[in-house]
Amino acid sequence: MQANPTKTVETFALVAQPMTRADIPRLHELSVGVGWMHRPEDWEAVLGLGKGLFVVDEIGRAVASAMWFPMGDELASIGMVITAPRLQEYGTGRWLMEQILGQTTGRDLMLSATHAAYKLYCSLGLQPGPTIFQHNGFVTDAPPGTAPPEAEVRPLHPEDEAAIRALDARAFTAQRQAVLDHLLSVGQGTVLLRQGHIAGFAFCRRFGRGHVIGPVVADTEAEAIALISPRIRAHAGGFVRMDTRQAEGPLRDHLTACGMKLHETATSMSRGAERFQQQTPRIFGLFSQALG
């Protein structure tokens, strides 16, 4: 069996080892240390969707992590990339990302880059794309969104599953079977029908301090607002987050009006950029910071 990769930092060695559910307490401690909202339950969810490595120091503390999530055979999303602040200047993040990239050879890639990691990802050959706007906050108001006259918005029904999977594959250019399995099992969904056919959807699920909305797939901003409004109203007074690549306009105005203000930004990055050219239906809300 091949030994786990090691890296020497100053006078001690770091070891990268595969993540397992038994490691969740240490991984949760690592994410709390950099201010991420993930609960142990959120770590358990992402471990069920992807594969990852985490780095331990000489006394077994988790000091870095990275994961990749297969989207069919040709695409992967990279996420849960964390490096403890005390090790960032020693190249630990680059070393760990090189291990992950070695596991994703031959696949197109997508990820969300924080400001601190942007230069690292550029140096690894990923191309920058649209800005990601993270809106969150306690819902103080929930103005209704109005569906176009020819459309109907209603809760997702079990018989909608096949149409949701087909629409998701068109929007994300990949068969995200595991992601959809997870969303359909734990999320609350809303669909938009046009002439009796599903033309958009939104999911909301428990996450971090409250709930997160996404993915949201629709043809227009107005349709996206109509899809998310019932989910926001359902959690009035609670903490809700939504990540979007939509520039300033009605959707982000709606989130702000609900009390979900702009918290921070990141950058969409990819390898194999031609796959990600914007088409209809459009992606108005992302799954989460873990999966893009």
Steps between C-alpha positions, in 0.01 A plus 500: 500500500633845406595712801309819570674812359714692748641853507762637736425845644783651704591211731189282483324288239143539377313196373208506252256215552159405356199642683256268677194566712709423808697817424198733517575637851848611390372634167226696678758651733706601197206673327393678819856630532470691171147626567302263278141421597508125431352278770619142550185399310609714205840330495325164504290605200798609288693185592210305356528692172874512435852392580757694697833528671580666828839586639604425856796633691742315726245466782204405279327837471323572169671801341372492140233336284384475139231299323384422149153402389450291185229627264476209260819378335623827347451774761595554864435780748769586755402629842553492876852637444625624838849576628563601859627861503830404668594279200382710206841660440677162472335384176278243671198601293686456170641164607154374598337630182765321294392175667134570417577597140689175466179315588288695247723458194300506176195677646386855447499688832293766673544672835429815698815694590525720805708818471782333695514195269447676165868534405569139595227369269616725216852360538356147475347577162137573588327783315296769678132541422207695648498639852299309760294715738423340837185649652390400848325626810191468714186531289329822607251522213382266228347694210330257263647429161257497210525229239453603135133483392554183299681320784402327823716454812424210735678264743703219348315166473664155494394450138706809402830321563580398141430851367713658775793271420477580128481875561792489743714310248429763232584789732814350656622313189538181705304215654513589870334184626638504855423870547140455385460187713607706802280799420193287436550321832567799730383814319174681447441571133298745292434465128386737227272360231449649157232345279492205739874430477760565771717793386674589828563384855646607834611300802544602864663293771631522855856633516726681743317758710170444323412414142659543156315546172645338190531384239254728320449440129271713283485688169465852645570698814126550558449125493788449744344748743163326472667166577694612808230719658302210654820357647601834652150557643508152655801608710395852599698604807762234436849516351504434124785503248509501121804513269446640152708605201233750402627859474313792653133494412157375612613169651762645730272795579237245608746317725607827662137606551442171685788574741756282318774757444820455302748335737802428280605413146701224335601421142374214284799318351521210258712279280329415171323836487308432179275266698385787720378746239168638624198343332129463571392394755726715716645430842382776733587331830793272581489178701729632774854618552602134511383398153452810295 
